Amino acid sequence: MSKRVKFLIAVGIFLAAVLISLVLLWFRPPVKNNSTSSSSKITNETKVNNNTGSLSFIESLRQRDYEASQIKIEETLSNNSSYSSYTVFYLSDGLKIYARMNIPLGDGPFPVILLNHGYFNTMSFTSGDGTQAMADILARNGYLTLASDYRGFGKSENDGQGSRGHRPEYAIDVLNLIASVKNLEKANAEKIGMWGHSMGGEVALRVAEATDKVEAVVLWAPTSARSEDNLRFYSRRHTSATPNQQVSDGSSPIDYLHYIQAPISLHQGLSDTEVNPEWSKQLSEALAKEGKIVEYFEYEGQDHNFRNLGWDVISKRTVEFFNKYLK
């Protein structure tokens, strides 16, 4: 074979190799820029985290889920001609929370009232403190009542964050209890009302802002709907009841009243020294401004617990309010 032929064969092979390489490059999928992709991913994750971190406490309550646990009877406390009373427990964020429950006699299902107690020293608190008297009246009027002790109170487990003062997290325990009501055989989970006294009124407002499952709310002498008011007021007055020194971001119910769907009945003694009576008046005006259904009652000469009233008037109004919206 001549040198010229060999040369032409070599050139042909070279050109064929080049042509094949060009064809492969042409049809090859484009390579992703890993640097750009990672950067985009980090940006998106950061945005999600920033959004989560920016949620206020009330908004976070509205966004999260609540577990429907079994409400288990630990002890039968009493039986009378109208109802039976029990100590029960349920789960709230993995914590074992105790509560007092009254079930009217009869087949049911009965409308449910959740009762929220006010501030107590956790060392001396006994299940039912602050709610037992009103729970008795409501149970005799055909309501199944449940009063959560909240985390850290009585025998309820603590979350390790302390239980003194006006902790917004108490609302979580009530919201988990609402989710669990459907597991009670004699409870009408479609007819739930809520009562709160003092700090329990503050708890009730947060709950009402976080869920639309509550159809009527009664507040007796509630603490301020502004967390800052409570911090200042109780830091000065009651060292043993000092609220957390840090106010949770967005935990003031006054800023989220637009979320409330339930009608509210508000009661305030004008000789109350444990809360500022002006707080209830301001709350009533704010609710009305938001277009909410609210009734407001002032009681001349009455203290924080309405002792001089004998409860005849205020308990009657409370029962009538619940009857109107739950029966």
C-alpha positions in Angstrom: 0.0 0.0 0.0 1.4 3.3 -1.0 2.2 6.1 1.4 -0.4 8.3 -0.2 -3.2 5.7 0.4 -2.1 5.3 4.0 -2.2 9.0 4.5 -5.7 9.3 3.1 -6.9 6.5 5.3 -5.5 8.1 8.4 -7.0 11.5 7.5 -10.4 9.7 6.9 -10.3 8.0 10.3 -9.4 11.3 12.0 -12.2 13.2 10.3 -14.7 10.4 11.3 -13.6 10.6 14.9 -14.1 14.4 14.9 -17.5 14.0 13.3 -18.6 11.4 15.9 -17.4 13.7 18.8 -19.4 16.6 17.4 -22.5 14.5 17.1 -22.2 13.3 20.6 -21.7 16.8 22.0 -24.7 18.1 20.0 -27.1 15.5 21.5 -25.7 15.5 25.1 -28.1 16.9 27.7 -27.0 20.3 29.1 -25.0 20.0 32.4 -26.7 21.7 35.3 -24.8 24.3 37.1 -24.4 22.8 40.6 -23.4 26.0 42.2 -26.5 27.8 40.9 -28.8 24.9 41.9 -27.4 24.8 45.5 -27.7 28.5 45.8 -31.3 28.5 44.7 -32.1 25.6 47.2 -30.5 27.5 50.1 -32.5 30.6 49.2 -35.8 28.7 49.1 -35.1 26.9 52.4 -34.1 30.2 54.1 -37.3 31.8 52.9 -39.4 28.9 54.4 -37.5 29.1 57.6 -37.8 32.8 57.8 -41.5 32.6 57.2 -41.9 30.0 60.0 -39.7 32.0 62.3 -41.8 35.1 61.7 -45.1 33.6 62.8 -46.5 35.2 65.9 -47.6 32.9 68.8 -51.3 33.2 67.9 -50.5 32.6 64.2 -48.5 29.5 65.2 -51.4 28.2 67.2 -53.6 28.5 64.1 -51.1 26.8 61.8 -50.4 23.7 63.9 -52.3 20.4 64.5 -53.7 19.2 67.7 -53.8 15.6 68.8 -57.0 13.8 69.6 -56.1 11.6 72.5 -58.3 9.5 74.7 -59.7 11.2 77.8 -59.2 8.5 80.4 -60.9 8.4 83.8 -58.5 7.9 86.7 -60.8 8.3 89.6 -64.6 8.7 90.2 -64.9 11.6 92.7 -68.6 11.8 93.4 -72.1 11.0 92.2 -75.2 13.0 92.8 -78.7 13.3 91.4 -77.6 15.5 88.5 -74.1 14.4 87.4 -71.0 12.3 88.1 -67.6 13.9 88.7 -64.2 12.4 87.7 -60.5 13.1 87.6 -59.3 12.4 84.1 -56.2 12.8 82.0 -55.3 13.3 78.4 -52.2 14.0 76.2 -51.1 17.4 75.1 -47.9 17.6 73.1 -46.8 14.3 74.7 -47.5 15.6 78.2 -49.9 13.9 80.6 -52.4 16.6 81.5 -55.0 16.1 84.2 -58.5 17.6 84.3 -61.8 17.6 86.2 -64.8 16.3 84.3 -68.6 16.3 85.2 -71.0 14.3 83.1 -74.8 14.8 83.6 -77.0 11.8 84.2 -78.7 10.6 81.1 -77.8 9.2 77.6 -76.5 12.4 76.1 -74.8 13.6 74.0 -74.4 16.7 76.0 -73.0 20.1 74.9 -69.6 20.7 76.4 -68.2 23.6 78.4 -64.4 23.9 78.8 -63.5 25.8 82.0 -60.2 27.7 82.3 -58.9 28.5 85.8 -57.0 31.6 86.7 -53.6 31.9 88.4 -52.7 29.6 91.3 -49.5 28.7 93.0 -48.5 25.5 91.3 -47.3 24.0 94.6 -50.8 24.3 96.2 -53.0 23.8 93.2 -55.6 21.0 93.3 -57.5 19.8 90.3 -60.8 21.8 90.0 -59.5 24.9 91.8 -61.1 28.0 90.4 -63.6 26.1 88.2 -65.4 23.6 90.5 -68.2 25.9 91.6 -69.2 27.0 88.1 -68.7 23.5 86.7 -71.3 22.3 89.3 -73.8 24.9 88.1 -73.3 24.1 84.4 -73.4 20.3 85.0 -76.7 20.7 86.8 -78.0 22.5 83.7 -77.1 19.7 81.4 -73.6 20.5 80.3 -70.7 18.1 80.3 -67.8 20.1 81.8 -64.0 19.7 81.4 -61.5 21.9 83.3 -57.9 21.4 82.3 -55.3 21.8 85.0 -52.7 23.0 82.3 -49.1 21.8 82.2 -47.2 22.0 85.5 -50.4 22.4 87.6 -51.4 19.7 90.1 -50.4 16.3 88.8 -50.0 17.5 85.2 -46.6 17.0 83.6 -44.4 20.0 83.0 -42.7 20.9 79.8 -39.5 22.0 81.6 -40.2 25.7 80.8 -41.7 26.5 84.2 -45.3 27.1 85.0 -45.4 30.5 86.8 -47.2 33.4 85.4 -49.3 33.9 82.3 -47.8 31.3 80.0 -49.3 31.4 76.5 -48.7 27.7 76.2 -51.6 26.9 78.5 -53.8 27.5 75.4 -52.1 24.5 73.7 -53.4 22.2 76.5 -56.9 23.5 76.0 -56.7 23.2 72.2 -55.6 19.6 72.6 -58.5 19.0 74.9 -60.9 20.3 72.4 -59.4 18.0 69.8 -60.0 15.1 72.2 -63.6 15.8 73.1 -64.8 13.8 70.1 -63.5 10.6 71.9 -66.0 11.1 74.8 -69.1 9.0 74.2 -71.5 11.4 75.8 -70.0 14.6 74.5 -71.5 16.6 71.6 -68.3 17.7 69.9 -70.2 20.0 67.6 -71.4 22.1 70.6 -68.5 23.4 72.6 -68.5 26.5 74.8 -65.7 28.0 76.9 -65.6 29.8 80.3 -62.6 31.5 81.7 -61.9 33.5 84.9 -59.0 35.9 85.4 -55.9 34.4 83.7 -58.3 31.7 82.4 -60.0 34.5 80.4 -56.7 35.3 78.7 -56.3 31.6 77.9 -59.8 31.4 76.5 -59.2 34.4 74.2 -56.1 32.8 72.7 -58.0 29.5 72.2 -61.0 31.3 70.5 -58.5 33.0 68.2 -56.9 29.7 67.3 -59.9 27.6 66.5 -63.5 28.0 65.2 -64.7 24.9 67.2 -65.8 27.0 70.1 -69.3 28.4 69.7 -69.7 30.6 72.8 -67.3 32.2 75.3 -67.9 33.6 78.7 -65.2 35.7 80.5 -65.3 36.6 84.1 -62.9 39.4 85.1 -60.2 38.5 82.6 -56.6 39.6 82.8 -55.5 42.0 80.1 -55.6 41.0 76.5 -52.2 42.8 76.2 -49.4 40.7 77.4 -47.3 43.8 78.3 -50.1 45.0 80.6 -50.0 41.8 82.6 -46.2 41.8 82.8 -46.1 45.3 84.2 -49.2 45.0 86.5 -48.3 41.7 88.2 -44.6 42.3 88.4 -45.4 45.3 90.6 -48.2 43.6 92.7 -47.5 39.9 93.2 -43.9 38.8 93.2 -45.0 35.1 93.5 -47.2 35.5 90.4 -44.6 37.3 88.3 -45.3 36.5 84.6 -42.4 35.3 82.4 -40.0 38.2 82.0 -40.1 37.7 78.2 -43.3 38.4 76.5 -43.9 35.8 73.7 -43.9 37.4 70.2 -47.4 38.0 69.0 -49.1 36.5 72.1 -51.4 39.4 72.9 -55.0 38.4 72.1 -56.0 42.1 71.6 -54.0 42.0 68.3 -55.9 39.0 66.9 -59.5 39.6 67.8 -60.5 39.5 64.1 -60.0 35.7 64.2 -62.7 35.2 66.8 -65.9 33.7 65.5 -67.7 32.9 68.8 -70.0 35.4 70.6 -68.6 36.6 73.9 -70.2 37.4 77.2 -67.9 39.6 79.4 -68.4 40.3 83.1 -66.4 42.6 85.3 -66.6 43.7 89.0 -65.8 47.4 89.4 -64.2 46.9 92.8 -61.8 44.3 91.4 -58.2 44.8 92.6 -56.7 41.7 91.1 -57.2 42.9 87.5 -57.7 46.4 86.2 -61.5 46.8 85.5 -60.6 49.0 82.6 -59.1 46.0 80.8 -62.6 44.4 80.3 -64.1 47.7 79.1 -61.3 48.1 76.6 -61.7 44.5 75.4 -65.4 44.9 75.0 -64.9 48.1 72.9 -62.2 46.4 70.8 -64.5 43.4 70.1 -67.4 45.6 69.1 -65.1 47.6 66.8 -64.2 44.4 65.1 -67.9 43.7 64.6 -68.0 40.7 67.0 -71.0 39.6 69.0 -70.3 40.8 72.5 -72.3 41.6 75.6 -70.7 43.4 78.5 -71.8 43.6 82.2 -70.3 45.7 84.9 -71.0 45.0 88.6 -70.8 47.8 91.1 -69.0 46.9 94.4 -68.0 43.5 93.2 -64.5 42.1 93.7 -62.5 39.7 91.6 -64.5 36.7 92.6 -67.9 38.5 92.7 -68.3 37.4 96.4 -70.8 40.0 97.3 -73.1 39.0 94.4 -73.8 35.6 95.7 -73.3 34.5 92.0 -77.1 34.5 91.5 -77.1 37.1 88.7 -73.8 36.4 87.0 -74.3 32.6 87.0 -77.8 33.0 85.6 -76.6 35.2 82.8 -73.8 32.7 82.1 -76.1 29.7 81.8 -78.6 31.7 79.7 -75.8 32.8 77.3 -74.7 29.2 76.8 -78.2 28.0 76.4 -78.8 30.5 73.7 -75.8 29.5 71.6 -75.3 25.8 72.5 -78.8 24.4 73.0 
